[in-house]
Each structure stands twice: as structure tokens, then as C-alpha cells.
Amino acid sequence: MFVSGYVYRLLHAKARALGIRWSGLMVLVDLDLLGPTQQRALVEIEQVRGSTMTVLLQDLEERGWVDRVVDEADARVTLVTITAAGRAELRRAGKLLRHHLNEELSGLPAAILRDVATALEPLASALMQKAGALR
């Protein structure tokens, strides 16, 4: 738990230094994983106020990274989707952050890194299945 918290803080700080808005990046990750998502659901997932999410989504929409549309089934509901430009930004930011993390871990033997990656596979799989159930 503490290790994952440390990695999170490390990458969050690096994102800030690179000019990457962390909260926006997390929303892009959510949308990439979940597909079209209600704005209310994003508020719950990211644990922010509705007004905070509205401002964040306005910024992401102005950058061309998300689209917001009224749900055809219920006009009171706004669905948010990631755009191709948003996916490209997510890949770009992910590449930069992975590079930074690789630099941080560069002193570890390759065998240990492989063991860690192998050990994390079941956890990652379980989390992705759970996230898929949220759709």
C-alpha cells in the first residue's frame, strides 16, 4: 500500500513538472478504460465535487481531448467520451511517465523488475475486470 502510494506521488510530481494536469490525465484514463461515462460517475470515481469536474471537463473539451454529449435516452444525463486526440495525449503522457519511472528503477536488476511485473499481473487483471464491471 505504501509503495503504491509512493509511486503515485512520484508520478504525480513528475506530471506536474512536465505540465501534465494529473486530474485531467486520470479522467482520460477512466474514459479510455470505461468508454462513454456519465459525468456523475466521473465525479464519484475521482471523488471531486460536481463543479470541479465540470471545470475539468471544460478544460479537456477545449483541448479537444473529450466530447460531452447529452444522452439520447435521458436528456438530463451528460455522457463524456475520450477523443482520438485525448487518447494520443494519454499515450504521450503515459510514455513520458513510464520513462521517468524506468529511470527511477534503473538501478534494480532486470530479474527483480521482471519478478515485480509478473507478481503485479494478477492484481492488474483483477482491477481491470472490476473496472470493466463498472461500465
N, C-alpha and C positions, 0 to 999 in steps of 0.2 A: 504494500500500500504506500509506504513512504517513498519507495523507489519510483513508482509510477508518478507520484506527486512531484518528485524532484525532476523527472524527465518533462513533465507537463510545464513546470515553471521554467525550466531551461529553454524549452522550445518557445514558450510564450515570450520570454525576454528576447530571444533571437528574432522572433517575428516582429516585435516592436522595433528592434534595432534596424530591421530591414524595411520598415514602413508597412508591414502587413498587419491589417487590423484583425486581431485574434478572434474577436466575437464574430466578425464577418466570415472569417475562414471556417469557424465552427458551424455556422449556418450553412455555408456551402457544402461542408462535409455531410451535414444532416440531409440536405436536399439531394445530394448525389447518392446517398445510401437509401433514402426513403422514397424518392420520387416526389411528385406533386404532394405538397403538405399544407394543411390548414395553418394559417398564421397563428391561431390559438395554440395549436400543437407545438409550434416552434417556441412559443412563449414558455410552455411547460417544459419542453426538453432543455432549453437553455437557461431556464429559471431566471427570467428577467421580467420586468413589467411590460405590459402591452404597449405602452407608449415608447419604451426603449426599443422594442422590436420594430415598431412602426418606423422610427427614425433610422434604425439599422437597415431595414429593408428598402427604405427610400434611397439610402446611400448605395446599396448594392444594385438597385434598379437603375440609378443614374449612371453607374459604371457599366451597365449592360450585363451584369452577372446573374441577375434573376429577373423573372417576369412575375407579376401578380395579376391574377385574373379572378373575376367573380365566378364562383362555382355555378354551373348551369342548373344544378339540381336545387340549390339554395342560395339565393342572391345575397343573403346575409353573411355568407362564408367566402373568405378570400383564400384562394389556393396559390401557393408560391412554388415556382419551378426554377431549377437552375438552367441557365442558358449554355450554349456551346462556349461562349466567352467565359462564363463562370467556371465551367469545367476546365478550360485552359488555364485560368488563373489558379484554380485549385491544384492542378498538376504542377504549375510553375512554383507555387509556394511550397508544395509538398517536396518537390525536388530540392529546393533551397534548404528546407528544414532537415530533410534526410541527410543532405551533405553535411550540415552542421553537426548533426547527431553522430554521423560517421566519424567526423573529425574528433569529437569528444571521446569516442570509443576506440580511436585508432591505436591506443597503446595495449589493448587487450588482444590476446592470442586469437587467431581465427577460429580455433577449435571451440573456445569458450563462446564466441559470438554465435557460432553455428548451434551450440547446445542451447543457448538462450532463445534463439529463433525457433528451434524445434520445440522447446518447452512452452513457448507462447502460442503455438499453433492451435491447441485445443481451446484455450481461452479466447483467442481471436475468433475462432469458428463459432463458439457458443454465443459470444456477444453479437456477431453478425446475424445469427439465427434469431436472436431475441429482437434485434433491431428490425429484421425483416418482418417479424410478427407485429410490429407497431404500424406497419403500412395500412 
